[in-house]
Amino acid sequence: MAWLVLGYLISYIPYVMLLKTLVLEMSGAAAGPVDGLVLLPAAALGQLAVMPLLLVLSGWWRYARPGGPAPGRGEAALPPYGPVLAAGFFASLVVGTTTLAFTFTGTSVLLVLLLMRGGVLAISPLVDKVRGRHVTRSAWAALLCSLAAVLVALGGVRDHHLALPALLCLGVYLVGYVARFDLMSRVAKTGSHATDRRYFAVEHAAAPVFLVLLLAAGALAGHPALRTGFTSFLATPHAWTAAAVGVAYEVLFVFGTLIYLDRRALTWCVPANRCASLVSGLAAAYALHHLAGTPTPTGGELLALVLVVAAVAALSAPALAGLRAPAGRTGQVVFVCGNNTSRSPLAEHIARHEAARRKAAGRAGAPRFTSAGLHVAPAARRHRDPMSPYARAALESLGVHSARRRARCHRARPLTADLCRRSAVVYCMTGAQRDEVLALAPGTAARVLCLDPHGDIPNPAGQPPEVYLDCARRIRTAIRRRLLDAGGGGLHGGTPEAA
């Protein structure tokens, strides 16, 4: 991760300086403000031109084709093209609005970065709350710091006539990021090289194509600035500089995407990305002051920068705590579902039964198994729900008779962050549940996996007994595969990439 953050920081500086210098030169030549939409087509074409080169040099273009490298055994399945192409569309909105935001006259480099970075930091806990995920107090603190930073930064805007287009640009930028993060979390961020590289290659190829198509559609619809950008502007010397802006963005786009694709939670990746861009923006602002005579950041902007750094620290605090926490010291394996009444207790008892069979056959010993639910209220044990009768019957049908007494005494158990951090591995029944666990216990992504890497295990609740039996059989198959991947030594010995 460190080299990615460093690469992002270094590549952001030439991008910002090229773009702001171009805007200053064109404004001076035109004796007035420049419409940033005129520059966007050339920048988008520059990015589109260099994108295939980077994919070929990296060799990752092979992951984009249907017959490309496949995931290893036990790893997450390749993401379908549809969601990744959709992510590419939303990424194109981010790319276009980022470049456009830096072209507004009267707004400094640091102000633009503060608004965009503070906005992304602010939406993280809000999106989690809307999706019913656990939001820590530090995340709410980050939200307050981010909102304060945005308000302070807006208070220093020198030209308030530009507030509306700038805010509109910011709104599209944030919408693009929200949708992109949602899609990325659903189909990538697994730690599997084949899966994540498929996502990277397809999204990376799609984003500049979508951006050029969107801009071309606007030009064909009659937008004067976009028409100029695709026609007369391309014949000017400034077009080459604008294309260089696109090339520079393509480089930082590579580093930024790879940071987000790190399998750790977004509450770790987002602060790393945002902090790097703020540092590079601050460096670019002072460099432009010395080279081009632009104003230095105002006191309000520097105060807002401090607030955003505080938000970064607050948002990443749980992840840092998770990294310091001892991982798997207890050798315990936890199975997780929603209510801890069907799937996860089935997995717990089946895993215990399978491990006992292997131990009796002279194979290595097994870890301790338990289960918990994400949506179990923290009530007294006697008031919690028992294991479903159909689930207990499914255990009997599979011959897991040793679990008879434990299954009768089972009571739903709420999942806690401490339980996640103390366990060697946490197996979830669905990808959405894995996201909830990572929100509850940031920094544990390496050991929070989906039990079946090939797809979600649906909830049999409310279905006839045969559905419970089918569910139990699928869980048994997944557990046996995990035991085999671990060499028979226990589920915690499997591949951490299989998320």
C-alpha positions in Angstrom: 0.0 0.0 0.0 2.8 2.4 0.9 4.2 2.5 -2.7 0.7 3.0 -4.1 0.1 6.0 -1.8 3.5 7.4 -2.7 2.9 7.0 -6.4 -0.5 8.6 -6.1 1.0 11.6 -4.2 3.8 12.1 -6.8 1.6 11.7 -9.8 -1.1 14.1 -8.6 1.3 17.1 -8.5 2.1 17.2 -12.2 -1.6 16.7 -13.0 -2.7 19.7 -10.9 0.2 21.9 -12.0 -0.3 21.1 -15.7 -4.0 21.8 -15.5 -3.9 25.0 -13.5 -1.0 26.4 -15.6 -3.0 25.7 -18.8 -6.1 27.5 -17.4 -3.9 30.5 -16.4 -2.3 30.7 -19.8 -5.6 30.4 -21.6 -7.3 32.9 -19.3 -4.5 35.4 -19.9 -4.7 34.9 -23.7 -8.5 35.3 -23.7 -8.4 38.2 -21.1 -11.1 36.4 -19.2 -12.2 33.1 -17.6 -12.0 29.9 -19.6 -14.8 27.4 -19.8 -13.3 24.2 -18.5 -15.6 22.1 -20.8 -13.5 23.3 -23.7 -10.5 21.5 -22.2 -12.2 18.2 -21.3 -12.4 16.6 -24.7 -8.6 16.9 -25.3 -7.9 15.7 -21.8 -10.3 12.7 -22.2 -8.7 11.8 -25.6 -5.2 12.0 -24.0 -6.3 9.6 -21.3 -8.0 7.3 -23.8 -4.8 7.2 -25.9 -2.5 6.2 -23.1 -4.9 3.8 -21.4 -4.2 0.8 -23.7 -0.5 1.4 -23.4 -0.6 1.0 -19.6 -2.8 -2.1 -19.8 -0.5 -3.7 -22.3 2.7 -2.8 -20.4 1.3 -4.1 -17.1 0.0 -7.3 -18.9 -3.3 -6.9 -17.1 -5.3 -6.6 -20.3 -5.4 -10.4 -20.3 -7.6 -10.3 -17.2 -10.2 -8.3 -19.1 -10.9 -10.9 -21.8 -13.4 -13.8 -21.2 -10.7 -16.4 -21.5 -8.3 -14.6 -19.2 -6.6 -16.0 -16.1 -9.1 -17.6 -13.7 -9.1 -17.4 -9.9 -7.3 -20.1 -7.9 -9.1 -22.8 -6.0 -11.0 -21.3 -3.1 -10.7 -17.7 -4.4 -13.6 -15.4 -5.2 -15.2 -15.8 -8.6 -14.4 -13.3 -11.4 -16.7 -10.3 -11.3 -19.4 -10.1 -14.1 -18.8 -7.5 -16.8 -22.1 -5.7 -16.1 -21.3 -4.2 -12.7 -17.7 -3.5 -13.6 -18.8 -1.6 -16.7 -21.3 0.3 -14.6 -18.4 1.2 -12.2 -16.5 2.4 -15.3 -19.3 4.7 -16.2 -19.4 6.2 -12.7 -15.6 6.4 -12.6 -15.9 8.5 -15.8 -18.0 11.0 -13.9 -15.3 11.2 -11.3 -12.6 11.7 -13.9 -14.5 14.4 -15.8 -15.6 16.4 -12.7 -12.2 16.2 -11.1 -10.6 17.9 -14.1 -13.5 20.3 -14.5 -13.3 21.4 -10.8 -9.7 22.6 -11.2 -10.7 24.9 -14.1 -13.0 27.2 -12.1 -11.4 30.7 -12.0 -11.2 32.1 -8.5 -10.9 28.7 -6.8 -7.6 27.5 -5.5 -6.1 24.1 -5.9 -6.4 23.4 -2.1 -10.1 24.6 -2.1 -11.1 22.2 -4.8 -9.3 19.3 -3.1 -10.9 20.2 0.3 -14.4 20.2 -1.2 -13.9 16.9 -3.1 -11.9 15.1 -0.4 -14.0 16.3 2.5 -17.1 15.3 0.6 -16.0 11.8 0.0 -14.9 11.4 3.7 -18.3 12.8 4.8 -20.4 10.4 2.7 -18.6 7.2 3.9 -20.5 6.9 7.3 -23.7 8.2 5.7 -23.7 5.4 3.1 -23.0 2.8 5.8 -25.8 4.1 7.9 -28.3 4.0 5.0 -27.2 0.4 4.3 -27.7 -0.6 7.9 -24.1 -1.1 8.6 -22.5 -0.4 11.9 -21.1 3.2 12.1 -18.5 3.8 14.7 -18.3 7.0 16.8 -15.0 7.8 15.1 -16.8 7.7 11.8 -19.4 10.2 13.0 -16.5 12.4 14.3 -15.0 12.2 10.8 -18.3 13.3 9.3 -18.4 16.3 11.6 -14.8 17.3 10.8 -15.4 16.9 7.1 -18.6 19.0 7.1 -16.8 21.6 9.2 -13.9 21.6 6.7 -16.2 22.0 3.7 -18.0 24.9 5.4 -14.8 26.7 6.3 -13.4 26.1 2.8 -16.6 27.5 1.2 -16.4 30.5 3.4 -13.1 31.4 1.7 -14.4 31.3 -1.9 -13.2 34.5 -3.6 -15.8 34.5 -6.4 -19.2 33.5 -5.1 -20.7 33.7 -8.6 -19.0 30.3 -9.3 -20.5 28.6 -6.3 -23.4 27.0 -8.1 -21.5 25.4 -11.0 -18.8 24.3 -8.5 -21.3 22.7 -6.2 -23.1 21.0 -9.1 -19.7 19.6 -10.2 -19.0 18.5 -6.7 -22.5 16.8 -6.5 -21.8 14.7 -9.7 -18.4 13.9 -8.4 -19.8 12.5 -5.1 -22.6 10.6 -6.9 -19.9 9.0 -9.0 -17.9 7.9 -6.0 -20.8 6.6 -4.0 -21.9 4.4 -6.9 -18.4 3.3 -7.8 -17.6 2.3 -4.2 -20.8 0.3 -3.9 -20.1 -1.6 -7.1 -16.4 -2.1 -6.2 -17.3 -3.5 -2.8 -19.8 -5.9 -4.2 -17.7 -7.5 -6.9 -14.0 -6.8 -6.1 -11.7 -5.9 -3.1 -11.3 -9.7 -2.5 -7.5 -10.0 -2.4 -7.7 -12.4 -5.4 -5.3 -11.3 -8.1 -7.5 -12.6 -10.9 -10.7 -11.1 -9.5 -9.3 -7.6 -8.6 -7.3 -7.4 -11.8 -10.3 -8.2 -13.9 -12.2 -5.4 -12.2 -9.2 -3.0 -12.6 -8.7 -3.8 -16.3 -12.4 -3.6 -17.3 -13.1 -0.4 -15.3 -9.9 1.1 -16.4 -10.7 0.5 -20.1 -14.3 1.6 -19.8 -13.9 4.9 -17.9 -12.1 7.0 -20.6 -14.3 5.5 -23.3 -17.5 6.5 -21.4 -16.1 9.9 -20.7 -15.3 10.6 -24.4 -18.8 9.3 -25.4 -20.5 11.5 -22.8 -18.6 14.6 -23.9 -19.2 13.7 -27.6 -22.9 13.3 -26.9 -23.0 16.8 -25.3 -21.2 18.2 -28.3 -23.6 16.6 -30.7 -26.5 17.9 -28.6 -25.2 21.4 -29.3 -23.2 22.4 -26.3 -21.0 25.2 -27.6 -18.0 24.7 -25.3 -17.9 20.9 -26.0 -18.2 21.5 -29.7 -15.3 23.9 -29.5 -13.4 21.3 -27.5 -13.8 18.7 -30.2 -13.2 21.0 -33.2 -11.2 24.3 -33.2 -9.5 23.8 -29.8 -7.9 20.5 -31.0 -6.0 22.6 -33.6 -4.4 24.9 -31.0 -1.1 24.3 -29.1 -3.0 24.3 -25.9 -4.7 21.0 -27.0 -1.4 19.2 -26.4 -1.1 20.4 -22.9 -4.7 19.4 -22.3 -3.9 16.0 -23.6 -1.0 15.8 -21.3 -3.4 16.6 -18.4 -5.3 13.5 -19.4 -2.1 11.4 -19.6 -1.2 12.6 -16.1 -4.6 11.7 -14.8 -4.4 8.3 -16.3 -1.3 7.6 -14.2 -2.8 8.8 -11.0 -6.0 6.9 -11.8 -4.0 3.7 -11.8 -2.6 4.4 -8.4 -5.9 5.6 -7.0 -7.8 2.6 -8.2 -5.3 0.1 -6.8 -5.5 1.8 -3.4 -9.2 1.4 -3.4 -9.0 -2.2 -4.5 -6.9 -3.1 -1.5 -8.9 -5.8 0.3 -8.9 -3.8 3.5 -12.1 -1.8 4.4 -12.7 1.5 2.6 -12.4 3.2 6.0 -8.7 2.4 5.5 -8.3 2.9 1.8 -10.3 6.2 1.5 -8.2 8.1 4.1 -5.0 6.9 2.5 -6.0 8.1 -0.9 -7.5 11.4 0.4 -4.5 12.2 2.5 -2.1 11.7 -0.3 -4.0 14.0 -2.7 -4.2 16.7 0.0 -0.5 16.6 0.5 0.2 16.8 -3.2 -2.4 19.6 -3.6 -0.7 21.6 -0.9 2.7 21.1 -2.6 1.2 22.1 -6.0 -0.5 25.2 -4.6 2.8 26.6 -3.2 4.7 25.5 -6.4 2.2 27.4 -8.5 2.6 30.4 -6.3 6.3 30.5 -6.9 6.2 29.6 -10.6 3.1 31.4 -11.8 2.3 33.9 -9.1 -1.0 32.3 -8.0 -2.3 33.2 -4.5 -1.2 31.1 -1.7 -3.8 29.1 0.3 -5.8 31.3 2.6 -5.9 30.9 6.4 -9.4 29.4 6.1 -8.2 26.8 3.5 -5.3 25.8 5.8 -7.7 25.5 8.7 -10.0 23.4 6.5 -7.0 21.2 5.6 -6.4 20.6 9.3 -10.0 19.6 9.8 -9.8 17.2 6.9 -6.6 15.6 8.3 -8.5 15.2 11.6 -11.3 13.5 9.7 -8.8 11.2 8.0 -7.4 10.3 11.4 -10.8 9.7 12.9 -12.0 7.5 10.0 -8.8 5.4 10.0 -8.6 5.0 13.7 -10.6 1.8 13.9 -8.7 0.3 11.0 -5.4 1.1 12.7 -6.7 -0.4 16.0 -7.6 -3.5 14.1 -4.1 -3.8 12.6 -2.6 -3.6 16.1 -5.1 -6.1 17.5 -3.8 -9.7 17.8 -5.1 -11.7 14.9 -6.4 -15.2 15.6 -4.7 -15.6 18.9 -7.5 -17.9 20.0 -7.5 -20.2 16.9 -11.3 -19.7 16.8 -13.4 -19.9 13.7 -16.6 -17.9 13.6 -19.5 -18.5 11.2 -21.8 -15.5 10.6 -25.2 -15.0 9.2 -28.1 -12.6 9.9 -30.0 -14.0 12.8 -27.8 -16.9 13.9 -30.7 -19.4 13.8 -30.1 -21.4 10.6 -27.1 -21.0 8.3 -24.3 -20.0 10.8 -25.3 -22.6 13.5 -25.6 -25.2 10.7 -22.0 -24.3 9.6 -20.8 -24.4 13.2 -22.1 -27.9 13.9 -21.1 -29.3 10.5 -17.6 -27.9 10.8 -17.2 -29.4 14.3 -18.4 -32.7 13.0 -16.2 -32.7 9.9 -13.1 -31.6 11.9 -13.8 -34.4 14.5 -13.9 -37.0 11.7 -10.6 -35.8 10.3 -9.0 -35.8 13.7 -10.2 -39.3 14.3 -8.7 -40.3 11.0 -5.3 -39.2 12.3 -5.2 -35.8 10.7 -4.3 -32.5 12.4 -6.3 -31.1 15.2 -9.1 -28.6 14.7 -9.8 -25.1 15.9 -12.7 -24.1 18.1 -15.9 -23.3 16.2 -18.7 -20.9 17.1 -21.3 -18.8 15.3 -23.0 -15.4 15.7 -25.5 -13.2 13.9 -25.2 -9.6 12.6 -28.8 -8.7 13.5 -29.2 -10.3 16.9 -30.3 -7.9 19.6 -28.0 -7.9 22.7 -30.7 -9.3 25.0 -30.4 -11.8 27.8 -29.5 -15.3 26.4 -32.8 -16.9 27.5 -34.7 -14.3 25.4 -32.8 -15.0 22.2 -34.1 -17.1 19.4 -33.3 -20.8 19.3 -32.0 -22.7 16.3 -34.6 -23.4 13.7 -36.3 -26.8 14.0 -35.9 -27.4 10.3 -32.2 -26.6 10.6 -31.8 -29.1 13.4 -33.6 -31.7 11.3 -31.2 -31.0 8.5 -28.3 -31.8 10.8 -29.9 -35.1 11.6 -30.4 -35.9 8.0 -26.7 -35.3 7.3 -25.8 -37.6 10.2 -24.5 -34.9 12.4 -25.9 -36.6 15.5 -23.2 -35.4 17.8 -24.7 -31.9 17.5 -28.1 -32.9 18.8 -27.8 -31.6 22.3 -25.8 -28.4 21.3 -28.4 -27.6 18.6 -31.3 -27.9 21.1 -29.5 -25.6 23.6 -28.4 -23.1 20.9 -29.4 -19.5 21.4 -28.7 -16.7 18.9 -25.5 -14.8 19.7 -24.8 -11.2 18.5 -21.6 -10.6 16.6 -19.2 -8.1 18.2 -16.1 -6.4 16.9 -14.1 -7.9 19.7 -15.2 -11.4 18.6 -14.1 -10.7 15.0 -10.7 -9.4 16.1 -10.0 -12.3 18.4 -10.9 -15.0 15.9 -8.6 -16.6 13.4 -11.1 -16.4 10.6 -14.7 -15.2 10.2 -16.8 -16.9 7.6 -19.9 -15.1 6.2 -22.8 -16.5 4.2 -23.0 -13.6 1.8 -20.9 -10.8 0.4 -23.2 -8.3 1.9 -22.7 -9.8 5.3 -19.0 -9.6 4.8 -19.3 -5.9 4.1 -21.2 -5.5 7.4 -18.6 -7.4 9.3 -15.8 -5.2 7.9 -17.8 -2.1 8.8 -18.2 -3.5 12.4 -14.6 -4.5 12.7 -12.4 -2.5 10.3 -8.9 -3.8 9.7 -10.0 -7.5 9.7 -10.5 -7.9 5.9 -7.7 -10.4 5.6 -9.5 -12.9 7.8 -13.2 -12.1 7.0 -14.2 -14.3 4.1 -17.2 -15.7 2.4 -17.7 -19.4 3.3 -18.6 -20.2 -0.3 -16.3 -18.1 -2.6 -18.5 -19.1 -5.6 -21.6 -17.3 -4.4 -23.9 -16.3 -1.6 -25.6 -19.0 0.5 -29.3 -17.9 0.6 -31.3 -17.8 3.8 -33.7 -20.8 4.0 -35.9 -19.0 6.6 -39.6 -19.5 5.8 -38.9 -22.3 3.2 -39.9 -26.0 3.4 -37.6 -28.5 5.2 -36.0 -29.7 1.9 -34.6 -26.1 1.3 -32.9 -26.3 4.7 -31.5 -29.6 3.8 -30.1 -28.3 0.5 -28.7 -25.3 2.4 -27.0 -27.7 4.9 -25.5 -29.8 2.1 -24.1 -26.7 0.4 -22.6 -25.5 3.7 -21.1 -29.0 4.2 -19.5 -28.9 0.7 -18.1 -25.5 1.3 -16.6 -26.5 4.7 -15.1 -29.7 3.3 -13.5 -27.6 0.5 -12.1 -25.2 3.1 -10.7 -28.1 5.1 -9.1 -29.5 2.0 -7.6 -26.1 1.1 -6.2 -25.9 4.6 -4.5 -29.3 4.2 -6.8 -30.9 6.8 -5.4 -28.7 9.6 -8.5 -26.6 10.2 -10.5 -24.0 8.4 -8.3 -21.2 9.6 -5.5 -22.5 7.5 -7.2 -21.7 4.2 -6.4 -19.0 1.7 -7.2 -15.5 3.0 -7.8 -14.3 -0.5 -11.0 -16.3 -0.8 -13.3 -13.5 0.2 
